[in-house]
Amino acid sequence: MEMLEIIRNRRSIRRYQQRQIPTDVLQKILEAGIYAPSAGGRQSTIICALRDRKLSEQLGRMNASQFNHAAAAGRHVSDEQPSIIDDPSIRSAFYGAPTVCVIFAPDGYTNSMPDAYCSAANMLLEASALEIGSCIVCRAEETFSSELGRNLMLEWKIPDGYIARCFVLLGYTEGQYPSLKPRKDGRIKIIE
Ligand SMILES: Cc1cc2nc3c(=O)[nH]c(=O)nc-3n(C[C@H](O)[C@H](O)[C@H](O)COP(=O)(O)O)c2cc1C
């Protein structure tokens, strides 16, 4: 598939099949993450793929509980793949995805967040190319600043001075593949 087609074909998926994605497929998606551009070539991100469903359900519920529904009032994301904004009855912000990747990056570093999201974007596109559903989820710092989160970072040997920046959910899409959302006008300018 042509690159632009892969990019256009990507959707945020929030309904997943139970079956796990194969490890070799996951490896490729993780590799795409570490081949992302990074500020100053620092290669700062560390990506941890979590496939323990009980633990990811627990973290996903913690993440959802940190979501401020009042602040999101009036916003709408998707009818086809509802988010926790659209459906407050959704308990886990990881939507039952069988693989949840946590992207860590250095704390107190200007380009920590951009580096993390560059890795995330690369992963989403590789997932799209491999016909794997994916979704970025934020509020990672809040989730990992809990006692459980801090203990997991120790257990997973995440170096001191690192902070969780975002999640990338991965799995096979459940149900119909969502349609393309029309793009807003006036978002491209070419200045000669
Ligand atoms: C920085 C960022 C944070 C996001 N956080 C969440 C999130 O916490 N939960 C969620 O369900 N989707 C999240 N998304 C996915 C967006 O909701 C999604 O990209 C948007 O609705 C457009 O839909 P599409 O990805 O299918 O084109 C996030 C996307 C970005 C870029």
The ligand as a MOL file (V3000), in Angstrom:
LIG
                    3D

  0  0  0     0  0            999 V3000
M  V30 BEGIN CTAB
M  V30 COUNTS 31 33 0 0 0
M  V30 BEGIN ATOM
M  V30 1 C -2.5150 13.6540 21.6480 0
M  V30 2 C -3.6740 12.7070 21.4790 0
M  V30 3 C -4.3200 12.2160 22.6020 0
M  V30 4 C -5.3910 11.3200 22.4570 0
M  V30 5 N -5.9590 10.7960 23.5740 0
M  V30 6 C -6.9760 9.9240 23.4440 0
M  V30 7 C -7.5420 9.3300 24.6100 0
M  V30 8 O -7.1130 9.5640 25.7430 0
M  V30 9 N -8.5480 8.4560 24.4300 0
M  V30 10 C -9.0440 8.1370 23.1890 0
M  V30 11 O -9.9650 7.3290 23.1120 0
M  V30 12 N -8.5150 8.6830 22.0760 0
M  V30 13 C -7.4970 9.5500 22.1730 0
M  V30 14 N -6.9170 10.0790 21.0510 0
M  V30 15 C -7.4290 9.7130 19.7060 0
M  V30 16 C -8.3100 10.8260 19.1120 0
M  V30 17 O -9.5290 10.8600 19.7990 0
M  V30 18 C -8.4930 10.5690 17.6150 0
M  V30 19 O -7.2550 10.6310 16.9640 0
M  V30 20 C -9.4540 11.5640 16.9810 0
M  V30 21 O -10.7490 11.4150 17.4970 0
M  V30 22 C -9.5080 11.4330 15.4520 0
M  V30 23 O -9.9530 10.1480 15.0590 0
M  V30 24 P -9.0400 9.1890 14.1670 0
M  V30 25 O -7.7690 8.9350 14.9380 0
M  V30 26 O -9.8440 7.9470 13.9490 0
M  V30 27 O -8.7430 9.9100 12.8960 0
M  V30 28 C -5.8410 10.9500 21.1530 0
M  V30 29 C -5.1690 11.4410 20.0290 0
M  V30 30 C -4.0920 12.2870 20.1840 0
M  V30 31 C -3.3660 12.7760 18.9510 0
M  V30 END ATOM
M  V30 BEGIN BOND
M  V30 1 1 1 2
M  V30 2 1 2 3
M  V30 3 2 2 30
M  V30 4 2 3 4
M  V30 5 1 4 5
M  V30 6 1 4 28
M  V30 7 2 5 6
M  V30 8 1 6 7
M  V30 9 1 6 13
M  V30 10 2 7 8
M  V30 11 1 7 9
M  V30 12 1 9 10
M  V30 13 2 10 11
M  V30 14 1 10 12
M  V30 15 2 12 13
M  V30 16 1 13 14
M  V30 17 1 14 15
M  V30 18 1 14 28
M  V30 19 1 15 16
M  V30 20 1 16 17
M  V30 21 1 16 18
M  V30 22 1 18 19
M  V30 23 1 18 20
M  V30 24 1 20 21
M  V30 25 1 20 22
M  V30 26 1 22 23
M  V30 27 1 23 24
M  V30 28 2 24 25
M  V30 29 1 24 26
M  V30 30 1 24 27
M  V30 31 2 28 29
M  V30 32 1 29 30
M  V30 33 1 30 31
M  V30 END BOND
M  V30 END CTAB
M  END
